[in-house]
Amino acid sequence: MIDINQAISSLSWQREPYGLYAPIAYALEGGGKRLRPTLALMACRMFGGDEEKALPVALALEIFHNFTLLHDDVMDQAPVRRGRPTVHVRWDDNTAILSGDQMMTEAYVQLEQVEPSLLPRVLHLFNAMATDIWRGQQLDMEFEKREKVSVDEYIEMVRLKTSVLLGAALQLGGLMAGASESDLTLLYRIGERIGLAFQIQDDVLDVWGDERTFGKRIGGDIVQNKKSLVQILALENANPEQLRELRRWIDMKCFDEEQKIAEVTALYNAIRVRPMCEEREAQYTEQAMNDIMLLSVPQDKKQELIDITRKLLNRKN
């Protein structure tokens, strides 16, 4: 079994100019769950493929994912990622943008190593995934300027911005192993459902998580008035008094950040938003589990994917 962390560590970024490549090394050394490459290699193993054939795809997915985080952190002006200063904080915005651009290029350099007969299909799926991510990011930015966003609109944005990357990871891994078209469709759908559950839990952890294990500041979404599922459900389910108070905090221009986090979290607790989010997360996880059962491989081959899906449901970071 390939050690994905070791494979990532083996990539060399000792190149000139240092200012372009050092932030890439920094971003990839930051760890993380390595969920996308893990899913790609797992799907390849599940269908009896050679992991070495899938490794370029797995590395491309991880590099591409981290590239999106560099740009996302600039857009959000996020100070911390995985417990460390974000690239734009350690260096500056321009460096984060340019190094991120190079990371996207490096992802395609990895894809150059894919077997020629599979490369056109791999590129098609990879590019479709990338386009969906940009669409999701644009919707996310547009939502920040809108007073009201529905739950359905939010879920579609998350599907595009986050879930398609997990769906593509499983699908591309299966493709490298020669999985059937019906199984490739299922793999993509499983990844989408896992991604939705993953993001909903991320929204929950941003409010109720432990900063020591979450790897970034708790309450960041509250401070930034981010249209998370937590906020959307709170606005939809608040009574008139609670709604007025939520709107007051959302509209407030000058405030003490810690006070805002505490007061808005108390409102979320009173509205009982967390159980609503966790119920939706459980629904998507169950749907993913049901689709895993439909894959045309023996049960023992599915266990690794079942285990990681269950782990996502119970994660703390």
ZIPEWO-V966450 format. One record per residue. D_LAST is the distance of its C-alpha to the last C-alpha in Angstrom with 1 decimal. Layout:
[[D_LAST] [D_LAST]]
This chain:
[[25.2] [24.1] [21.5] [19.7] [18.4] [22.0] [23.4] [21.4] [22.4] [26.0] [26.2] [28.4] [28.1] [31.0] [33.0] [35.0] [34.5] [31.8] [30.5] [29.6] [27.9] [26.2] [23.5] [22.9] [22.6] [20.2] [17.9] [17.9] [17.6] [14.3] [12.6] [9.7] [9.4] [13.1] [12.8] [16.0] [18.3] [17.2] [18.2] [21.4] [22.4] [21.6] [23.8] [26.5] [26.5] [26.6] [29.8] [31.4] [31.1] [31.2] [27.8] [29.6] [30.8] [27.4] [25.9] [27.2] [25.5] [22.2] [22.5] [23.8] [20.8] [18.3] [20.7] [21.2] [17.5] [17.1] [20.4] [19.3] [16.4] [19.2] [21.3] [18.7] [17.8] [21.6] [22.1] [19.5] [20.5] [16.9] [17.1] [13.9] [11.8] [9.4] [10.9] [14.4] [17.1] [17.2] [20.3] [22.4] [21.9] [22.7] [25.6] [26.5] [26.1] [28.9] [27.5] [24.1] [26.1] [28.5] [26.2] [24.1] [27.4] [28.2] [24.9] [25.9] [29.2] [27.8] [26.0] [29.5] [31.0] [28.8] [30.0] [33.6] [33.3] [32.9] [36.0] [38.5] [39.2] [35.6] [34.9] [36.3] [34.2] [31.0] [31.8] [32.5] [29.2] [27.3] [29.2] [28.8] [25.1] [25.3] [27.7] [25.5] [22.6] [25.1] [26.3] [22.9] [22.4] [25.9] [25.3] [22.2] [24.4] [27.3] [25.3] [24.7] [28.5] [29.1] [29.4] [28.5] [26.3] [26.4] [23.6] [25.3] [25.4] [21.8] [20.9] [23.3] [21.9] [18.4] [20.2] [21.9] [19.4] [16.4] [17.6] [20.8] [19.1] [17.6] [21.0] [22.8] [20.9] [22.0] [25.4] [26.2] [25.3] [27.6] [30.2] [30.4] [31.2] [33.8] [32.2] [34.4] [34.1] [33.2] [30.3] [29.1] [29.1] [27.1] [24.6] [24.1] [23.8] [21.2] [19.0] [19.6] [18.7] [15.4] [14.7] [15.7] [13.5] [10.5] [11.5] [12.5] [9.2] [7.9] [11.1] [10.5] [7.3] [9.4] [12.0] [10.8] [7.4] [7.8] [8.6] [8.9] [5.4] [4.1] [7.0] [9.3] [11.5] [11.0] [14.0] [14.6] [15.5] [17.9] [19.6] [20.2] [21.3] [19.1] [20.2] [17.0] [17.5] [17.0] [19.8] [22.0] [22.0] [22.6] [25.6] [26.9] [26.9] [27.8] [31.3] [33.6] [33.0] [29.2] [29.6] [31.9] [29.4] [26.5] [28.9] [30.2] [26.8] [26.2] [29.7] [29.7] [30.2] [30.1] [27.7] [25.8] [22.2] [21.0] [23.6] [22.7] [19.0] [20.3] [23.1] [21.4] [18.6] [21.5] [23.1] [20.2] [20.3] [24.1] [24.0] [21.5] [19.3] [16.2] [18.1] [19.6] [16.3] [15.1] [18.6] [18.5] [15.2] [17.0] [20.1] [18.7] [17.1] [20.6] [22.4] [20.5] [21.4] [25.0] [25.4] [24.2] [27.1] [29.5] [28.9] [32.2] [31.0] [31.4] [28.8] [27.8] [27.0] [24.4] [22.6] [20.1] [19.1] [19.1] [16.8] [14.1] [14.5] [14.2] [11.0] [9.4] [10.9] [9.4] [5.7] [3.8] [0.0]]
